[in-house]
Amino acid sequence: MSPSLKDARLKIDLLTKSPLSRATNRVAAIMLAAFALIAFALSGSAARAQGQPTAAQMAQMQQMQAQREQALQKELGITAAQKTKLDAVNKKYAPKLMALQKKYQPQAQQLQKQMLDLQKQMQALNAKVGTEAQPIMQARQKEVDAVLTAQQKAKIKQMQDAQMQMMRQQQMGGAATLPH
């Protein structure tokens, strides 16, 4: 890593490690965890959360399952005899798995509702923190600007823009590097 890149990263770290930034990052991490839990819960029972899936949804899910099974069978080289035996095994255990799903569905739906409620509470809290922090951050920035030269302010702006670009690229799944 070049010295200028190390220096830029150090400056960015210093700019983003303020107590407010750490608090905001903790709130963001908690929200991210809540979103992950919600996504996990929804992935298994999204269609059932509002009742039984429609016939079209069921047909689509069955078609997707059949396509996955066909791809797996082709990949593993499953013979016709093996497929018959595997179908019998699946048929044997399907009712047991459906019974478990039916047994725990009400509890899963209740937890799902609680998670959605917590998500709303987190969003409200985050908005409140942001509203209360805004005048403090503006006052802080005014004092920081009074200390820094125009060249230093321009350099900070450049570094912040590079960091924002890097974060956008990471969100889009691409790799990003800081300019030298």
Beta strands, then each sheet from edge to edge (+ up, - down):
end
